[in-house]
Amino acid sequence: MPLERAQRALRIVSTIGEYLIDQLGARGVRHVFGIPGDYVLGFYDQLSKSRRLRLINTCDEQAAGFAADAYARVRGLGAVCVTYCVGGLKVANATAEAFAEKSPVVVISGAPGIKEREKNPLLHHKVKDFDTQKKVFEQLTCASTVLDDPQLAFQEIDRVLAAAERHKQPVYIELPRDMVFAHGVAHHQPRPVRASSDPPALRAALADASQMINAARRPVILADVELHRFALQPQLLKLARQTGLPVATTVLGKSVIGEDHSFYVGVYEGALGRDDVRRFIETSDCLIMLGAFLTDINLGIYTARLDPARSISANSEKISVGYRSYHDVSLEDFLAGLLKTRLRRRALGPIPHPPPPGAFRPRRRDAPITIKRLFQRLNDFIDSNTMVVADVGEALFAATDLYIRHPTEFLGPAYYASMGFAVPAGIGAQLAAPRKRPLVLVGDGAFQMTGMELATAARYGLNPVVIVLNNFGYGTERQIKDGPYNDLSLWNYSRVPEVLGAGRGFLVKTESELQSALAEAARFTRGFCLLEVQLDPADRSPALQRLAHRLSLRLSAASA
Amino acid sequence: MPLERAQRALRIVSTIGEYLIDQLGARGVRHVFGIPGDYVLGFYDQLSKSRRLRLINTCDEQAAGFAADAYARVRGLGAVCVTYCVGGLKVANATAEAFAEKSPVVVISGAPGIKEREKNPLLHHKVKDFDTQKKVFEQLTCASTVLDDPQLAFQEIDRVLAAAERHKQPVYIELPRDMVFAHGVAHHQPRPVRASSDPPALRAALADASQMINAARRPVILADVELHRFALQPQLLKLARQTGLPVATTVLGKSVIGEDHSFYVGVYEGALGRDDVRRFIETSDCLIMLGAFLTDINLGIYTARLDPARSISANSEKISVGYRSYHDVSLEDFLAGLLKTRLRRRALGPIPHPPPPGAFRPRRRDAPITIKRLFQRLNDFIDSNTMVVADVGEALFAATDLYIRHPTEFLGPAYYASMGFAVPAGIGAQLAAPRKRPLVLVGDGAFQMTGMELATAARYGLNPVVIVLNNFGYGTERQIKDGPYNDLSLWNYSRVPEVLGAGRGFLVKTESELQSALAEAARFTRGFCLLEVQLDPADRSPALQRLAHRLSLRLSAASA
């Protein structure tokens, strides 16, 4: 920001609350999700008067957490603001998801004033001690602070926000209510914190990596979610174009690269994915894993067969080439270095490639809709304005076979895998990228957790298209071990718009009903559309069948 | 349990999962609330085959936490069973409420197997480390354990369940999935843990207390929630009858004693309560506080004027008489001792007494319903089979003036005050006391958080009567500081039954609509009834007006 504007800001921004708002705004945050409560009302009032940030009230705090997570994934930083404990502890799970999947969410919690705490009284919302909530969030964030000292508050805000940006993980800021309007130090200058690599270590890593790549017969890149979080997708694209190396992604990393690129191989997930992709990756003599985390789901529940001796791995926590690893080398610097290194350019040989979706042709009008046919039809529905947001279970697994053309347009909790993510995430994602329309894929079980947040979508004029995959129970679990505990109470999902007084609902059982509902959803853009798609409970996508089979083998092994 | 049965149980119960089920059952638990996930499926299967415990699936885990809390309040012990992190962290807030308000809930979480953890792999649902969830729950429970060693598992289960019973607070049991079917030590005998008081300290406390009581001109008992939790209500009744001492309760302790007793004074809450009660309590020269916690809400946001020099206080954490306190004296022993001590018997003089509700006479048919008139009418609706469950806000504050005839029939989170409690709590409460019908009082804001759990009520054949106090926003907060953040999205609450395919919905705006809806609700007992009562957003119960005024004074003071 130009000096003059910065100085003006410094003159105006004097209270701790204002500084926090200012710094969030300076980092691109425009919306804050949450629900007020008396310990945070003063800051809410400040927020509501700010021109920079807009408050988005969800129905339950859980949804505010998921929405802020999605917002952070799309926009680079997100924020949720809640009251002490009764609000904060409701976003514990969503914050854990953001932590595990590297999404930088700033959790701001109101709290009793420092003066009120003196004699350790039993103030409402308190659990054990006044620092109970902070201790909980220390387990779920990469940095945390209680702004209890005006002399340090601005500095602490700088430190914690820098950690969120650097690690792409959530942070916790507790704002006691008597500190909101307290003045911080005058003339504070926010100092950007930048981590730089150790030059000799970086050089060594690059030398070893380029040697391995150039010596290899058929290197291939496996791109994962951190490229998206650190906004390194342009570098990935450049690297692929410069070298002619083919690129696959993991499930969690799906959509870090447009799937219509000629050098795009597909989603690799061990034995769970397409077999041609598996063979192509596992027979490579140099696998370049960028921003990748070897989670059980990414590894196809450990069906992946990857040889560390023939792998290069660079992520925000570690850089390694074969069995060698390098300290103090950042992912950004390593990737930038690779682009400057002399890597042999190769012609793109024959590679696997996801089949582009053909036009969907309806069969018999009254043919019951199947998962396979549903996703074929959805592939048609997706265009460059669509953003796919998938919940856990069949919604996510079947969606891995969707053909996503543009980067950053597929969101799904493919590692932490908390149910109830998608509907609120659709809200956060659309606020972060207002020109996109979310296509939300959600199972009946997950919809029962957070689906009524469509009220929030309606309130703020959003228009997601929500597909409820109604297979009458917890389908993934039925595949592993079935019992009455996998049944759900039955809702008339398509009638939810009547309760909310907004949106459009459709009940879909056949191919022709799907056709007309999606056609109507494409036309009706003033509000949300909810399609309850009733599926045969025994119907499964091939991906889910393979996954659930693997999970049940592990369960038996674990129980044996 | 007779020796023979115990021995039979010992022969049959051999795995860790079975032992846990057995010990919950032995302590009176009959229902376990939760949602399955793959890390807990083995135990769910065991649970579903057990004859002793019944699984109750809620829509979201949050509700399972609240339901188990209410169940524990009514029955003495409750249990919630969820999967690792994505389930467990969703019940963090409900567990905190149980902790703060002394409700013994056993939180059981599935987890990755011990063998699976060896190389610290990135298994799905993991946050930072495998013990992240345990560390979180250490902050929210009074005891916790990971059952990772078959040699110790039975002993650990004994220890942790004993802590729940002794402290009346939640405990955490993590059950790695490879331990469910592991065999514990043979011939293990559960040993009851009993805390006994130090006899001389107990004698000293009783001598000082009886002296102060007998010397006083007008002693009065203030009864609070712990009498309920420790099942000491019969002793309280006996003490009052034996001595002729009048009894008041706190808000949190409302209903520890039937309000139709001649010696019942009313609810004391400083300047927030009825003025005659306040004067009666504050001018007593010997206030006997039993099982009481001096929370801000119990103390009427610190408007209470209680003189420690003239107070006796006995709760599970501390016994004091004036400025003297006594170690190693339990509440039970102290109360039992008081009953055996020679206390002067007094004639009951003139005391305040809550006015018994007169019969409700409707005014003009189309007169809009007000909060005051609504609660007058509800007083008529309540009979000996009713159990009142109140959510936070107006629902709770207006309900303090309800006339509750029987003990244990009023549940409300009057200290921790988490919104969204009442609908799921109604489910837990009715399963715990199947002959009662819950009258659930819930604001529109709280209903939007967990109200759809009426699906769970329908699924298990429960029939709560749910009153949604729809004042179009967060009414309590509007009183403190108002802004657009206190608005809610507008739902047609009375149409929720159409989505759930169960229950009956009523839209109530006038006195006559209230009359006919309640009459119909009394007749329709096959399922839930939901009355959306539309109120003037400016309408407030006198209790809430006073409370919110106090809270806003504190907010201004804190912000100043």
Interface residues (C-beta under 8 A of the other chain):
Chain A: P36 G37 D38 L41 G42 Y44 D45 L47 S48 L55 N57 C59 D60 Q62 C85 V86 L89 K90 A92 N93 A96 E97 F99 A100 G113 K115 E116 P121 L122 L123 H124 H125 K126 V127 K128 T132 K135 V136 Q139 L140 R177 D178 V180 F181 F293 L294 T295 D296 I297 N298 Y415 Y416 A417 S418 M419 G420 G445 Q448 M449 T450 M452 A455 T456 A458 R459 Y474 T476 E477 I480 K481 G483 P484 Y485 N486 D487 L488 S489 L490 W491 N492 Y493 R495 V496 E498 V499 L500 G501 L551 R554 L555 A558 S559 A560
Chain B: I35 P36 G37 D38 L41 G42 Y44 D45 L47 S48 L55 N57 C59 D60 Q62 C85 V86 L89 K90 A92 N93 A96 E97 F99 A100 G113 K115 E116 P121 L122 L123 H124 H125 K126 V127 K128 T132 K135 V136 Q139 L140 R177 D178 V180 F181 F293 L294 T295 D296 I297 N298 Y415 Y416 A417 S418 M419 G420 Q448 M449 T450 M452 A455 T456 A458 R459 Y474 T476 E477 I480 K481 G483 P484 Y485 N486 D487 L488 S489 L490 W491 N492 Y493 R495 V496 E498 V499 L500 G501 L551 R554 L555 A558 S559 A560
